[in-house]
């Protein structure tokens, strides 16, 4: 089992639009092969700094989702709402 830490910095004034798009992302990810769980957190000192913590069965399952047309389409919609590219860190016990 692996954990995927995704950090995103939302552009000023776009948090509401981001929230809706992020919910759609989670709904799609839940259908991905090997997806176990996911949660979204925000930095209490910077609410536009978002952390997504997802659990996948294997690295290969994550990679399959990360390269999928569904995620690419979602990211095309999300990227204009972000100040920087998302940062992804893979974690394992």
CNS distance restraints for C-alpha pairs under 8 A (distance, minus, plus):
assign (resid   1 and name CA) (resid  55 and name CA) 7.00 0.50 0.50
assign (resid   1 and name CA) (resid  56 and name CA) 5.92 0.50 0.50
assign (resid   1 and name CA) (resid  57 and name CA) 4.46 0.50 0.50
assign (resid   1 and name CA) (resid  58 and name CA) 5.36 0.50 0.50
assign (resid   1 and name CA) (resid  59 and name CA) 7.82 0.50 0.50
assign (resid   1 and name CA) (resid  92 and name CA) 6.97 0.50 0.50
assign (resid   1 and name CA) (resid  93 and name CA) 7.99 0.50 0.50
assign (resid   2 and name CA) (resid  55 and name CA) 5.73 0.50 0.50
assign (resid   2 and name CA) (resid  56 and name CA) 5.47 0.50 0.50
assign (resid   2 and name CA) (resid  57 and name CA) 6.28 0.50 0.50
assign (resid   2 and name CA) (resid  58 and name CA) 5.97 0.50 0.50
assign (resid   2 and name CA) (resid  59 and name CA) 6.49 0.50 0.50
assign (resid   2 and name CA) (resid  90 and name CA) 6.94 0.50 0.50
assign (resid   2 and name CA) (resid  91 and name CA) 5.77 0.50 0.50
assign (resid   2 and name CA) (resid  92 and name CA) 4.93 0.50 0.50
assign (resid   2 and name CA) (resid  93 and name CA) 7.51 0.50 0.50
assign (resid   3 and name CA) (resid  53 and name CA) 6.65 0.50 0.50
assign (resid   3 and name CA) (resid  54 and name CA) 5.57 0.50 0.50
assign (resid   3 and name CA) (resid  55 and name CA) 4.51 0.50 0.50
assign (resid   3 and name CA) (resid  56 and name CA) 6.39 0.50 0.50
assign (resid   3 and name CA) (resid  90 and name CA) 5.96 0.50 0.50
assign (resid   3 and name CA) (resid  91 and name CA) 4.97 0.50 0.50
assign (resid   3 and name CA) (resid  92 and name CA) 6.25 0.50 0.50
assign (resid   4 and name CA) (resid  52 and name CA) 7.73 0.50 0.50
assign (resid   4 and name CA) (resid  53 and name CA) 5.65 0.50 0.50
assign (resid   4 and name CA) (resid  54 and name CA) 5.03 0.50 0.50
assign (resid   4 and name CA) (resid  55 and name CA) 6.21 0.50 0.50
assign (resid   4 and name CA) (resid  56 and name CA) 7.64 0.50 0.50
assign (resid   4 and name CA) (resid  88 and name CA) 6.87 0.50 0.50
assign (resid   4 and name CA) (resid  89 and name CA) 5.87 0.50 0.50
assign (resid   4 and name CA) (resid  90 and name CA) 4.73 0.50 0.50
assign (resid   4 and name CA) (resid  91 and name CA) 6.11 0.50 0.50
assign (resid   5 and name CA) (resid  51 and name CA) 6.87 0.50 0.50
assign (resid   5 and name CA) (resid  52 and name CA) 5.82 0.50 0.50
assign (resid   5 and name CA) (resid  53 and name CA) 4.83 0.50 0.50
assign (resid   5 and name CA) (resid  54 and name CA) 6.68 0.50 0.50
assign (resid   5 and name CA) (resid  87 and name CA) 7.99 0.50 0.50
assign (resid   5 and name CA) (resid  88 and name CA) 5.65 0.50 0.50
assign (resid   5 and name CA) (resid  89 and name CA) 5.03 0.50 0.50
assign (resid   5 and name CA) (resid  90 and name CA) 6.29 0.50 0.50
assign (resid   5 and name CA) (resid  91 and name CA) 7.39 0.50 0.50
assign (resid   6 and name CA) (resid  51 and name CA) 5.65 0.50 0.50
assign (resid   6 and name CA) (resid  52 and name CA) 4.96 0.50 0.50
assign (resid   6 and name CA) (resid  53 and name CA) 6.47 0.50 0.50
assign (resid   6 and name CA) (resid  86 and name CA) 6.57 0.50 0.50
assign (resid   6 and name CA) (resid  87 and name CA) 5.59 0.50 0.50
assign (resid   6 and name CA) (resid  88 and name CA) 4.54 0.50 0.50
assign (resid   6 and name CA) (resid  89 and name CA) 6.49 0.50 0.50
assign (resid   7 and name CA) (resid  49 and name CA) 7.20 0.50 0.50
assign (resid   7 and name CA) (resid  50 and name CA) 5.77 0.50 0.50
assign (resid   7 and name CA) (resid  51 and name CA) 4.71 0.50 0.50
assign (resid   7 and name CA) (resid  52 and name CA) 6.47 0.50 0.50
assign (resid   7 and name CA) (resid  86 and name CA) 5.55 0.50 0.50
assign (resid   7 and name CA) (resid  87 and name CA) 5.06 0.50 0.50
assign (resid   7 and name CA) (resid  88 and name CA) 6.52 0.50 0.50
assign (resid   8 and name CA) (resid  49 and name CA) 5.86 0.50 0.50
assign (resid   8 and name CA) (resid  50 and name CA) 5.15 0.50 0.50
assign (resid   8 and name CA) (resid  51 and name CA) 6.48 0.50 0.50
assign (resid   8 and name CA) (resid  82 and name CA) 6.82 0.50 0.50
assign (resid   8 and name CA) (resid  84 and name CA) 7.35 0.50 0.50
assign (resid   8 and name CA) (resid  85 and name CA) 7.21 0.50 0.50
assign (resid   8 and name CA) (resid  86 and name CA) 4.87 0.50 0.50
assign (resid   8 and name CA) (resid  87 and name CA) 6.73 0.50 0.50
assign (resid   9 and name CA) (resid  48 and name CA) 5.65 0.50 0.50
assign (resid   9 and name CA) (resid  49 and name CA) 4.58 0.50 0.50
assign (resid   9 and name CA) (resid  50 and name CA) 6.25 0.50 0.50
assign (resid   9 and name CA) (resid  82 and name CA) 5.59 0.50 0.50
assign (resid   9 and name CA) (resid  83 and name CA) 5.66 0.50 0.50
assign (resid   9 and name CA) (resid  84 and name CA) 6.36 0.50 0.50
assign (resid   9 and name CA) (resid  86 and name CA) 7.45 0.50 0.50
assign (resid  10 and name CA) (resid  14 and name CA) 6.66 0.50 0.50
assign (resid  10 and name CA) (resid  15 and name CA) 6.39 0.50 0.50
assign (resid  10 and name CA) (resid  18 and name CA) 7.42 0.50 0.50
assign (resid  10 and name CA) (resid  48 and name CA) 4.97 0.50 0.50
assign (resid  10 and name CA) (resid  49 and name CA) 6.40 0.50 0.50
assign (resid  10 and name CA) (resid  50 and name CA) 7.54 0.50 0.50
assign (resid  10 and name CA) (resid  81 and name CA) 5.90 0.50 0.50
assign (resid  10 and name CA) (resid  82 and name CA) 4.42 0.50 0.50
assign (resid  10 and name CA) (resid  83 and name CA) 5.75 0.50 0.50
assign (resid  11 and name CA) (resid  15 and name CA) 7.46 0.50 0.50
assign (resid  11 and name CA) (resid  48 and name CA) 7.28 0.50 0.50
assign (resid  11 and name CA) (resid  81 and name CA) 5.57 0.50 0.50
assign (resid  11 and name CA) (resid  82 and name CA) 5.01 0.50 0.50
assign (resid  11 and name CA) (resid  83 and name CA) 4.86 0.50 0.50
assign (resid  12 and name CA) (resid  48 and name CA) 7.60 0.50 0.50
assign (resid  14 and name CA) (resid  18 and name CA) 6.03 0.50 0.50
assign (resid  14 and name CA) (resid  81 and name CA) 6.13 0.50 0.50
assign (resid  15 and name CA) (resid  19 and name CA) 6.06 0.50 0.50
assign (resid  15 and name CA) (resid  48 and name CA) 6.84 0.50 0.50
assign (resid  16 and name CA) (resid  20 and name CA) 6.74 0.50 0.50
assign (resid  17 and name CA) (resid  21 and name CA) 6.49 0.50 0.50
assign (resid  17 and name CA) (resid  81 and name CA) 7.91 0.50 0.50
assign (resid  18 and name CA) (resid  22 and name CA) 5.91 0.50 0.50
assign (resid  18 and name CA) (resid  78 and name CA) 6.88 0.50 0.50
assign (resid  18 and name CA) (resid  81 and name CA) 6.52 0.50 0.50
assign (resid  19 and name CA) (resid  23 and name CA) 6.22 0.50 0.50
assign (resid  20 and name CA) (resid  24 and name CA) 6.54 0.50 0.50
assign (resid  21 and name CA) (resid  25 and name CA) 6.30 0.50 0.50
assign (resid  21 and name CA) (resid  74 and name CA) 7.71 0.50 0.50
assign (resid  21 and name CA) (resid  77 and name CA) 7.54 0.50 0.50
assign (resid  21 and name CA) (resid  78 and name CA) 6.73 0.50 0.50
assign (resid  22 and name CA) (resid  26 and name CA) 6.31 0.50 0.50
assign (resid  22 and name CA) (resid  78 and name CA) 7.87 0.50 0.50
assign (resid  23 and name CA) (resid  27 and name CA) 6.29 0.50 0.50
assign (resid  24 and name CA) (resid  28 and name CA) 6.32 0.50 0.50
assign (resid  25 and name CA) (resid  29 and name CA) 6.08 0.50 0.50
assign (resid  25 and name CA) (resid  71 and name CA) 7.53 0.50 0.50
assign (resid  25 and name CA) (resid  74 and name CA) 6.42 0.50 0.50
assign (resid  26 and name CA) (resid  30 and name CA) 6.05 0.50 0.50
assign (resid  26 and name CA) (resid  38 and name CA) 7.41 0.50 0.50
assign (resid  27 and name CA) (resid  31 and name CA) 7.01 0.50 0.50
assign (resid  28 and name CA) (resid  32 and name CA) 6.91 0.50 0.50
assign (resid  28 and name CA) (resid  70 and name CA) 7.50 0.50 0.50
assign (resid  29 and name CA) (resid  35 and name CA) 6.85 0.50 0.50
assign (resid  29 and name CA) (resid  65 and name CA) 7.45 0.50 0.50
assign (resid  29 and name CA) (resid  71 and name CA) 7.98 0.50 0.50
assign (resid  30 and name CA) (resid  35 and name CA) 5.93 0.50 0.50
assign (resid  30 and name CA) (resid  36 and name CA) 7.52 0.50 0.50
assign (resid  30 and name CA) (resid  37 and name CA) 7.36 0.50 0.50
assign (resid  31 and name CA) (resid  35 and name CA) 7.20 0.50 0.50
assign (resid  32 and name CA) (resid  61 and name CA) 7.96 0.50 0.50
assign (resid  32 and name CA) (resid  65 and name CA) 6.30 0.50 0.50
assign (resid  33 and name CA) (resid  61 and name CA) 6.21 0.50 0.50
assign (resid  33 and name CA) (resid  65 and name CA) 7.67 0.50 0.50
assign (resid  34 and name CA) (resid  56 and name CA) 5.34 0.50 0.50
assign (resid  34 and name CA) (resid  57 and name CA) 4.88 0.50 0.50
assign (resid  34 and name CA) (resid  58 and name CA) 6.90 0.50 0.50
assign (resid  34 and name CA) (resid  61 and name CA) 5.28 0.50 0.50
assign (resid  34 and name CA) (resid  62 and name CA) 7.48 0.50 0.50
assign (resid  35 and name CA) (resid  54 and name CA) 7.81 0.50 0.50
assign (resid  35 and name CA) (resid  55 and name CA) 6.29 0.50 0.50
assign (resid  35 and name CA) (resid  56 and name CA) 4.52 0.50 0.50
assign (resid  35 and name CA) (resid  57 and name CA) 6.38 0.50 0.50
assign (resid  35 and name CA) (resid  61 and name CA) 7.36 0.50 0.50
assign (resid  35 and name CA) (resid  62 and name CA) 7.70 0.50 0.50
assign (resid  36 and name CA) (resid  54 and name CA) 7.60 0.50 0.50
assign (resid  36 and name CA) (resid  55 and name CA) 5.29 0.50 0.50
assign (resid  36 and name CA) (resid  56 and name CA) 5.29 0.50 0.50
assign (resid  36 and name CA) (resid  57 and name CA) 6.63 0.50 0.50
assign (resid  37 and name CA) (resid  54 and name CA) 5.69 0.50 0.50
assign (resid  37 and name CA) (resid  55 and name CA) 5.13 0.50 0.50
assign (resid  37 and name CA) (resid  56 and name CA) 7.24 0.50 0.50
assign (resid  38 and name CA) (resid  52 and name CA) 7.05 0.50 0.50
assign (resid  38 and name CA) (resid  53 and name CA) 5.58 0.50 0.50
assign (resid  38 and name CA) (resid  54 and name CA) 4.08 0.50 0.50
assign (resid  38 and name CA) (resid  55 and name CA) 6.14 0.50 0.50
assign (resid  39 and name CA) (resid  52 and name CA) 5.76 0.50 0.50
assign (resid  39 and name CA) (resid  53 and name CA) 5.36 0.50 0.50
assign (resid  39 and name CA) (resid  54 and name CA) 6.41 0.50 0.50
assign (resid  40 and name CA) (resid  50 and name CA) 7.01 0.50 0.50
assign (resid  40 and name CA) (resid  51 and name CA) 5.72 0.50 0.50
assign (resid  40 and name CA) (resid  52 and name CA) 4.49 0.50 0.50
assign (resid  40 and name CA) (resid  53 and name CA) 6.38 0.50 0.50
assign (resid  41 and name CA) (resid  50 and name CA) 5.82 0.50 0.50
assign (resid  41 and name CA) (resid  51 and name CA) 5.03 0.50 0.50
assign (resid  41 and name CA) (resid  52 and name CA) 6.29 0.50 0.50
assign (resid  41 and name CA) (resid  53 and name CA) 7.99 0.50 0.50
assign (resid  42 and name CA) (resid  46 and name CA) 7.39 0.50 0.50
assign (resid  42 and name CA) (resid  47 and name CA) 5.45 0.50 0.50
assign (resid  42 and name CA) (resid  48 and name CA) 7.11 0.50 0.50
assign (resid  42 and name CA) (resid  49 and name CA) 5.80 0.50 0.50
assign (resid  42 and name CA) (resid  50 and name CA) 4.49 0.50 0.50
assign (resid  42 and name CA) (resid  51 and name CA) 5.90 0.50 0.50
assign (resid  43 and name CA) (resid  47 and name CA) 5.30 0.50 0.50
assign (resid  43 and name CA) (resid  48 and name CA) 7.46 0.50 0.50
assign (resid  43 and name CA) (resid  49 and name CA) 5.62 0.50 0.50
assign (resid  43 and name CA) (resid  50 and name CA) 6.47 0.50 0.50
assign (resid  43 and name CA) (resid  51 and name CA) 7.76 0.50 0.50
assign (resid  56 and name CA) (resid  61 and name CA) 6.43 0.50 0.50
assign (resid  56 and name CA) (resid  62 and name CA) 6.05 0.50 0.50
assign (resid  57 and name CA) (resid  61 and name CA) 6.50 0.50 0.50
assign (resid  57 and name CA) (resid  62 and name CA) 7.95 0.50 0.50
assign (resid  58 and name CA) (resid  62 and name CA) 6.58 0.50 0.50
assign (resid  59 and name CA) (resid  63 and name CA) 6.10 0.50 0.50
assign (resid  60 and name CA) (resid  64 and name CA) 6.01 0.50 0.50
assign (resid  61 and name CA) (resid  65 and name CA) 6.35 0.50 0.50
assign (resid  62 and name CA) (resid  66 and name CA) 5.95 0.50 0.50
assign (resid  63 and name CA) (resid  67 and name CA) 6.08 0.50 0.50
assign (resid  64 and name CA) (resid  68 and name CA) 6.00 0.50 0.50
assign (resid  65 and name CA) (resid  70 and name CA) 7.99 0.50 0.50
assign (resid  65 and name CA) (resid  71 and name CA) 6.67 0.50 0.50
assign (resid  66 and name CA) (resid  71 and name CA) 6.20 0.50 0.50
assign (resid  66 and name CA) (resid  72 and name CA) 7.63 0.50 0.50
assign (resid  67 and name CA) (resid  71 and name CA) 6.94 0.50 0.50
assign (resid  67 and name CA) (resid  72 and name CA) 6.92 0.50 0.50
assign (resid  68 and name CA) (resid  72 and name CA) 6.31 0.50 0.50
assign (resid  69 and name CA) (resid  73 and name CA) 6.06 0.50 0.50
assign (resid  70 and name CA) (resid  74 and name CA) 6.28 0.50 0.50
assign (resid  71 and name CA) (resid  75 and name CA) 6.03 0.50 0.50
assign (resid  72 and name CA) (resid  76 and name CA) 6.23 0.50 0.50
assign (resid  73 and name CA) (resid  77 and name CA) 6.71 0.50 0.50
assign (resid  74 and name CA) (resid  78 and name CA) 6.30 0.50 0.50
assign (resid  75 and name CA) (resid  79 and name CA) 5.71 0.50 0.50
assign (resid  76 and name CA) (resid  80 and name CA) 7.53 0.50 0.50
assign (resid  77 and name CA) (resid  81 and name CA) 7.86 0.50 0.50
assign (resid  78 and name CA) (resid  82 and name CA) 6.83 0.50 0.50
assign (resid  79 and name CA) (resid  85 and name CA) 7.22 0.50 0.50
assign (resid  82 and name CA) (resid  86 and name CA) 7.90 0.50 0.50
